[in-house]
Amino acid sequence: MKKTTNKYIRNAFLLALVVLTMACGNNSVESIEIGEEGEEHLEFTQAQYDQADIQIGSIKKQIIGSELSVNGVIDVPPQSNVSINMPYGGFVKYTEMLPGTQVKKGQLLVEIENPEFIQFQQEYLESMANREFLKTEFDRQEALYGENVASGKSFQQAKSVYLMNEAKLKTMEQRLKLIGFSPEKIVGGEVTSSVKIYSPVSGSVRDVYTNIGKYVSPQDAIMDITNAEDLHVELTVYESDIPKVKKGQRIRFNLTNSNGPTLDAEVFLVGSGVREDRSMTVHGHMEEKYEGLLPGMYVSANIELGSHEAWVVPDNTIVRFDGKHYVFAYGEEKEEEGTTMHEFEMLEVVKGNTEEGYTEVTFTDPSIEMSEVQLIINGAYALLGKAKNSEGGGHGH
């Protein structure tokens, strides 16, 4: 690559690059002088080049997305959160549920006892016992009335009593079913003061609000169960960015403060109203079922807004110095007084979008041909680190 003139760093500085001796090997430490003031290239001996494990690659073109960084939580739709309660009050007779317990649909959750339950069943059985008699009397009065033997009043009275009992039976059946009893079993002789409540879904117990012996009223929740089969990400997007988000866009997310793998989702619903804090909720459907995710976990996410072709470099090739970003380029190999020397240049870049380990870059000097740059793809941080050490500590990354 032809040498690049001093257009990249206006405030010239001297770098003395110290290549440290490895734990193995006896090479002495040498300092590398940058050339005349105003030039930003470094020269390494062959030994220093090998010790730094320098690897050379190239800047490449690829499709990269523009992204919106947001935060959110793992959540489930409302129908997947189930509160267990008792339409009629009672005392907790049995439960083994604890927060976090995994349950299957139809599994016993809790048993509730109430003496009034016996009264309800008794009334139902008494009405069932009267049913046959009242139906027979109604049929008899109807036949007599049809033959003009009985008065219309007697017929109407028998009909009214029969229909009232039928209405009462239907009402009591629904009340018993609502509590959790089976009318068929009651008629078969199964009368009890307690009712068992079974899980309507498979999932995990999120919270338990009671214990054995405690009275629960109709408005009290006994426990909450979450069906985690349909997890999604619920993201917060602020007003200025809302027009950029569309259904079908890709979402890449990680658990906050986690070094785990990046997970994928897709925007399936964008909220229709802006909250008081000028934000809106965006829901993302996960492309597959991921283990270890639980409702309420915080996530950091990137919504892919679009994509374009750009020159990109691996993230680890970009270094930061004095508030600016740079990459190292390989210059040339030459012989000086019988010693092989390697030349490097420190080129200032402007960062663009980042995606999956690659960052879009442009040089501050537009005359540089991207395709001609021999990029240092391994050793950039080591180069800068030695330079900072020689400067007395310098600046952070």
C-alpha positions in Angstrom: 0.0 0.0 0.0 1.4 3.5 -0.8 2.3 5.6 2.2 -0.4 7.8 3.6 0.6 11.4 4.4 -0.2 13.1 7.6 -3.9 13.9 7.2 -5.2 11.7 10.0 -3.9 13.1 13.2 -3.6 16.9 13.3 -1.9 17.1 16.7 1.2 15.2 16.1 2.5 13.0 18.9 5.5 10.8 19.5 4.8 7.2 20.3 7.5 4.9 21.7 6.2 1.4 21.2 7.6 -1.1 23.7 7.4 -4.8 22.8 7.6 -6.8 26.0 9.6 -9.9 26.2 7.4 -13.0 26.3 7.6 -15.5 29.2 9.4 -17.8 26.9 12.3 -16.5 24.8 15.3 -14.2 25.6 14.7 -11.3 23.2 15.5 -8.0 24.8 12.9 -5.2 25.0 13.3 -2.7 22.2 11.6 0.7 21.8 10.3 1.6 18.3 10.5 5.2 17.3 7.9 6.8 15.2 9.5 8.7 12.3 9.8 12.4 12.0 7.3 14.6 13.8 4.1 14.6 11.8 4.3 11.0 10.5 2.2 8.3 12.1 3.8 5.1 11.0 5.6 2.6 13.2 8.4 0.2 12.4 8.9 -3.3 14.0 11.8 -5.6 13.7 11.0 -9.2 12.6 11.3 -10.4 16.3 8.9 -7.8 17.5 6.5 -8.5 14.7 6.4 -12.2 15.7 6.1 -11.5 19.4 3.1 -9.3 18.8 1.4 -12.1 16.8 0.4 -9.7 14.1 -2.1 -10.9 11.5 -3.1 -9.1 8.4 -6.4 -9.1 6.6 -8.5 -6.7 4.6 -11.5 -4.4 4.9 -14.5 -6.1 3.2 -17.9 -5.1 2.0 -21.0 -6.8 3.4 -24.6 -6.1 4.2 -25.0 -4.5 7.6 -28.1 -3.3 9.3 -28.9 0.0 11.0 -30.2 -0.7 14.5 -32.1 0.9 17.3 -30.9 0.0 20.8 -33.7 -0.4 23.3 -34.5 -2.1 26.7 -37.3 -4.2 27.8 -38.4 -7.4 29.6 -39.4 -11.0 28.9 -43.2 -11.2 29.2 -46.1 -13.4 28.4 -49.6 -12.5 26.9 -52.4 -11.9 29.4 -54.0 -15.2 28.7 -50.9 -17.0 29.9 -51.1 -15.5 33.4 -53.7 -17.3 35.4 -54.9 -16.4 38.9 -56.4 -19.3 40.9 -59.3 -18.3 43.1 -62.5 -19.7 44.7 -65.9 -18.3 43.8 -67.1 -19.2 47.3 -65.0 -18.7 50.3 -63.4 -21.5 52.4 -60.5 -22.7 54.4 -57.4 -24.1 52.7 -57.3 -27.8 53.6 -54.3 -28.9 51.4 -51.7 -27.5 49.1 -48.1 -28.3 48.4 -47.5 -25.4 45.9 -44.5 -23.1 46.3 -43.3 -20.3 44.0 -41.4 -21.8 41.2 -43.2 -25.2 41.3 -43.7 -26.6 37.8 -47.2 -27.9 37.3 -49.1 -29.6 34.5 -52.6 -29.0 33.2 -55.0 -30.9 35.4 -52.6 -31.2 38.4 -54.1 -30.8 41.9 -53.2 -27.3 43.3 -55.3 -26.8 46.4 -58.2 -28.2 48.4 -60.7 -25.8 49.9 -63.2 -26.8 52.7 -66.4 -25.0 53.7 -69.4 -26.5 55.7 -71.8 -24.6 53.5 -70.7 -26.8 50.6 -72.7 -29.7 52.3 -75.7 -27.5 52.5 -75.5 -26.7 48.8 -75.3 -30.4 47.9 -78.2 -31.3 50.3 -80.5 -28.7 48.6 -79.6 -30.1 45.2 -80.4 -33.7 46.2 -83.7 -32.6 47.8 -84.7 -30.9 44.6 -83.7 -33.9 42.6 -85.8 -36.1 44.9 -88.9 -33.9 44.3 -88.3 -33.8 40.6 -90.0 -37.1 39.7 -93.0 -36.5 42.0 -93.6 -33.0 40.7 -93.2 -34.2 37.0 -95.8 -37.0 37.7 -98.2 -34.5 39.3 -97.8 -32.1 36.5 -98.5 -34.8 33.9 -101.6 -36.0 35.8 -103.1 -32.5 36.2 -102.4 -31.8 32.5 -104.3 -35.0 31.5 -107.2 -34.3 33.9 -107.4 -30.7 32.6 -107.5 -32.0 29.0 -110.5 -34.2 29.9 -112.2 -31.3 31.7 -112.1 -33.3 35.0 -109.7 -30.9 36.9 -109.9 -27.2 37.0 -107.4 -25.0 35.2 -106.2 -23.6 38.5 -105.0 -27.0 39.7 -103.2 -27.6 36.4 -101.5 -24.2 36.4 -100.4 -24.7 40.0 -98.9 -28.1 39.3 -97.2 -26.7 36.3 -95.8 -23.7 38.2 -94.4 -25.8 41.0 -92.8 -28.3 38.6 -91.1 -25.5 36.5 -89.9 -23.7 39.6 -88.2 -26.8 40.8 -86.6 -27.3 37.3 -85.3 -23.7 37.4 -83.9 -24.2 40.9 -82.2 -27.5 39.8 -80.5 -25.7 36.9 -79.3 -22.9 39.1 -78.0 -25.2 41.8 -76.2 -27.3 39.1 -74.4 -24.2 37.8 -73.5 -23.1 41.3 -72.0 -26.6 42.1 -70.0 -26.6 38.9 -68.7 -23.1 39.6 -67.5 -24.2 43.0 -65.9 -27.3 41.4 -68.4 -30.1 42.2 -69.8 -32.7 39.8 -73.6 -32.9 40.0 -73.5 -36.4 38.6 -71.2 -37.6 41.4 -73.4 -35.9 44.0 -76.4 -37.7 42.7 -74.3 -40.9 42.9 -73.8 -40.3 46.6 -70.5 -38.5 46.7 -71.1 -35.7 49.1 -68.1 -33.8 50.6 -67.4 -30.6 52.5 -64.3 -29.8 50.4 -63.5 -29.2 46.7 -60.3 -29.7 44.8 -59.0 -27.1 42.4 -56.9 -28.3 39.5 -54.5 -26.3 37.3 -56.1 -25.1 34.1 -52.7 -24.7 32.3 -49.2 -26.1 32.3 -46.6 -23.7 33.6 -45.0 -22.6 36.9 -46.3 -21.2 40.1 -45.3 -17.5 40.2 -46.8 -16.6 43.6 -48.7 -18.3 46.5 -50.9 -16.1 48.7 -52.2 -18.5 51.2 -51.3 -21.4 53.5 -53.1 -24.4 55.1 -55.8 -23.3 57.5 -56.1 -19.8 56.1 -59.6 -18.6 55.0 -59.8 -17.3 51.4 -62.7 -15.1 50.3 -64.1 -15.1 46.8 -62.1 -11.9 45.8 -58.8 -13.4 47.0 -56.3 -14.9 44.6 -55.0 -18.2 46.0 -52.0 -18.4 43.7 -50.8 -17.2 40.2 -49.6 -19.5 37.5 -47.7 -18.5 34.4 -47.7 -20.5 31.2 -44.3 -19.9 29.8 -44.9 -21.6 26.4 -45.6 -18.3 24.7 -42.8 -15.9 25.9 -42.1 -12.7 24.0 -40.0 -9.6 24.5 -41.7 -6.4 25.5 -39.6 -3.4 24.5 -39.8 0.3 25.3 -39.4 2.6 22.3 -39.5 6.4 22.8 -41.6 8.8 20.7 -38.8 10.0 18.4 -38.0 6.5 17.3 -41.5 5.0 17.0 -41.9 5.8 13.3 -38.8 3.7 12.5 -40.3 0.5 14.0 -42.4 -1.8 11.8 -43.9 -5.2 12.0 -41.6 -7.9 10.8 -38.3 -6.2 11.7 -35.7 -8.4 13.3 -34.8 -8.1 17.0 -31.6 -9.3 18.5 -31.5 -9.4 22.3 -29.6 -10.5 25.4 -30.4 -10.7 29.0 -29.2 -7.5 30.7 -25.8 -7.9 32.3 -25.4 -11.4 30.8 -22.7 -12.8 28.6 -25.0 -15.3 27.1 -25.6 -15.8 23.4 -27.6 -13.3 21.3 -31.2 -14.4 20.8 -33.6 -13.6 17.9 -37.1 -12.3 17.8 -39.3 -10.5 15.3 -41.6 -7.4 15.8 -45.2 -8.6 15.7 -47.0 -5.8 17.4 -46.4 -2.0 17.7 -48.4 -0.2 20.4 -51.0 2.3 19.2 -50.7 4.8 22.1 -48.0 6.9 23.6 -47.6 6.8 27.4 -47.0 9.8 29.7 -43.2 9.3 29.5 -43.5 9.5 25.7 -42.8 5.9 25.1 -44.6 3.0 23.4 -44.5 -0.8 23.8 -43.2 -3.0 21.0 -43.8 -6.7 21.2 -41.4 -9.2 19.7 -42.2 -12.9 19.0 -39.3 -15.3 19.6 -38.3 -17.3 16.6 -37.7 -20.4 18.8 -38.1 -21.6 22.3 -35.1 -20.6 24.4 -34.2 -22.4 27.7 -33.6 -20.4 30.8 -35.9 -17.4 30.0 -38.5 -16.4 32.6 -41.1 -13.7 32.7 -39.8 -10.4 34.2 -36.2 -10.8 33.1 -34.7 -7.6 31.8 -33.2 -7.6 28.3 -31.1 -5.3 26.1 -32.2 -5.4 22.5 -31.4 -4.0 19.0 -34.2 -3.6 16.5 -32.9 -3.9 12.9 -34.4 -1.0 11.1 -32.9 -1.6 7.6 -29.7 -2.8 5.9 -27.2 -1.6 3.3 -23.9 -2.6 1.8 -20.9 -1.0 3.6 -17.2 -1.4 4.2 -16.8 -3.2 7.6 -14.0 -4.3 9.9 -14.0 -6.7 12.9 -14.9 -4.9 16.1 -11.6 -5.9 17.7 -9.5 -4.1 15.0 -10.8 -0.6 16.1 -9.0 1.1 18.9 -9.7 4.4 20.7 -7.1 7.1 21.4 -7.6 10.7 22.5 -11.3 10.4 22.0 -11.0 9.2 18.4 -11.1 5.8 16.7 -8.3 4.2 14.7 -7.3 1.1 12.9 -3.8 -0.1 12.1 -2.8 -0.8 8.6 0.3 -2.7 7.4 2.6 -0.6 5.3 5.5 -2.5 3.9 8.3 -4.9 4.6 11.8 -3.6 4.0 15.5 -4.3 4.8 17.5 -1.8 6.9 21.1 -2.6 7.6 20.5 -6.3 7.3 17.4 -6.3 9.5 13.9 -7.0 8.3 11.5 -4.2 9.3 7.7 -4.0 9.2 5.9 -0.7 8.9 2.4 0.1 10.2 0.2 3.1 10.0 -2.4 4.3 12.4 -5.5 5.5 10.4 -8.4 7.5 11.9 -11.9 6.2 11.1 -15.5 7.2 11.8 -17.6 4.3 13.1 -21.0 3.5 11.7 -23.5 0.7 12.4 -22.4 -2.4 14.3 -23.8 -5.9 13.7 -22.7 -9.4 14.8 -19.1 -8.5 15.4 -18.5 -6.1 12.5 -18.6 -2.3 12.4 -19.1 0.0 9.4 -16.1 2.4 9.0 -15.1 5.3 6.8 -11.7 7.0 6.8 -11.4 10.7 7.7 -9.2 10.9 4.7 -11.5 10.2 1.7 -8.5 9.6 -0.6 -7.7 6.2 1.0 -8.8 3.3 -1.1 -10.6 0.9 1.2 -9.8 -2.1 -1.0 -6.1 -1.4 -0.8 -5.8 -1.3 3.0 -4.0 -4.3 4.5 -5.8 -4.3 7.9 -4.2 -5.5 11.2 -6.9 -8.0 12.3 -5.0 -9.3 15.2 -2.7 -7.3 17.5 -4.3 -3.8 17.2 -5.0 -3.6 20.9 -1.5 -4.9 21.7 0.0 -2.2 19.5 -2.0 0.6 21.1 -1.4 -0.8 24.6 2.4 -0.7 24.1 2.1 2.8 22.7 0.2 4.0 25.7 2.6 2.3 28.1 5.4 4.2 26.5 3.5 7.4 26.8 3.0 6.8 30.6 -0.5 5.3 30.8 -2.4 7.4 28.4 -6.0 7.0 27.5 -8.5 4.2 27.9 -10.3 2.3 25.3 
